Amino acid sequence: MSQIQVGKVTIPYDIRTSATAHKKSIIVRPQHVEVVAPVSAHEADITAFVQKKRYWVFDKLTEMNERLAYLERHRRNILHQLIANISDQQ
């Protein structure tokens, strides 16, 4: 597993080569970053590509984590409201 550094944050990522890929791309998920590259891509080119895009990756991970935190808070609020409604009905 490779990694990039953005300030004090280290972001690990996996590299997957693909016979069908025509260009390098980055897939960002909340708990996983994957770089997909053509089989013909050199490792140095892949590393340079990820370094160039490291702030974009950091921003996407930050956005996802903020969205997930919001959804979790919203889910908890709904759950508390449901419990309160059930308690009121008894």
C-alpha positions as CSV (number, residue, x, y, z in Angstrom):
1,M,0.0,0.0,0.0
2,S,1.3,3.4,-1.0
3,Q,0.5,6.7,0.8
4,I,0.4,10.4,0.2
5,Q,1.0,13.2,2.8
6,V,-1.1,16.3,3.1
7,G,0.1,18.4,6.0
8,K,0.1,16.1,9.0
9,V,-2.4,13.7,7.4
10,T,-1.3,10.5,5.8
11,I,-3.7,9.0,3.2
12,P,-3.0,5.3,2.2
13,Y,-4.1,4.2,-1.2
14,D,-4.0,1.1,-3.3
15,I,-2.9,0.8,-6.9
16,R,-4.8,-1.4,-9.3
17,T,-3.8,-1.9,-12.9
18,S,-6.5,-2.6,-15.5
19,A,-6.3,-3.8,-19.0
20,T,-9.4,-1.9,-19.9
21,A,-8.3,1.5,-18.3
22,H,-7.2,4.1,-20.9
23,K,-6.1,6.7,-18.3
24,K,-5.3,7.0,-14.7
25,S,-8.1,7.6,-12.3
26,I,-8.7,7.9,-8.5
27,I,-11.6,6.3,-6.7
28,V,-12.3,7.9,-3.3
29,R,-14.5,6.1,-0.8
30,P,-14.8,7.0,2.9
31,Q,-12.5,4.3,4.1
32,H,-10.5,3.5,1.0
33,V,-8.7,5.3,-1.9
34,E,-7.8,3.4,-5.0
35,V,-5.8,4.5,-8.1
36,V,-6.7,2.7,-11.3
37,A,-4.1,2.8,-14.0
38,P,-3.6,1.2,-17.4
39,V,-1.3,-1.9,-17.3
40,S,1.2,0.1,-19.4
41,A,1.5,2.9,-16.8
42,H,4.9,3.2,-15.0
43,E,4.9,3.3,-11.3
44,A,6.7,6.6,-11.3
45,D,4.0,8.1,-13.5
46,I,1.3,6.8,-11.2
47,T,3.0,8.2,-8.1
48,A,3.4,11.6,-9.8
49,F,-0.3,11.6,-10.8
50,V,-1.4,10.8,-7.2
51,Q,1.0,13.5,-5.8
52,K,-0.5,16.0,-8.2
53,K,-4.0,15.1,-7.1
54,R,-3.3,14.8,-3.3
55,Y,-5.2,17.9,-2.3
56,W,-8.2,16.9,-4.4
57,V,-8.1,13.4,-2.6
58,F,-7.9,15.1,0.8
59,D,-10.8,17.5,0.0
60,K,-13.0,14.6,-1.2
61,L,-12.3,12.5,1.9
62,T,-13.0,15.5,4.1
63,E,-16.3,16.1,2.3
64,M,-17.3,12.5,2.6
65,N,-16.5,12.3,6.3
66,E,-18.4,15.5,7.0
67,R,-21.4,14.2,5.0
68,L,-21.3,10.9,6.9
69,A,-21.1,12.7,10.3
70,Y,-24.1,14.8,9.3
71,L,-26.1,11.7,8.3
72,E,-25.2,9.9,11.5
73,R,-26.4,12.8,13.6
74,H,-29.6,13.0,11.6
75,R,-30.1,9.2,12.0
76,R,-29.6,9.5,15.7
77,N,-32.1,12.4,16.0
78,I,-34.8,10.5,14.1
79,L,-34.2,7.5,16.3
80,H,-34.6,9.6,19.4
81,Q,-37.8,11.1,18.1
82,L,-39.2,7.7,17.3
83,I,-38.4,6.4,20.8
84,A,-40.0,9.5,22.3
85,N,-43.1,9.0,20.2
86,I,-43.4,5.4,21.3
87,S,-42.9,6.3,24.9
88,D,-45.6,9.0,24.6
89,Q,-48.1,6.6,23.1
90,Q,-47.7,4.1,26.0
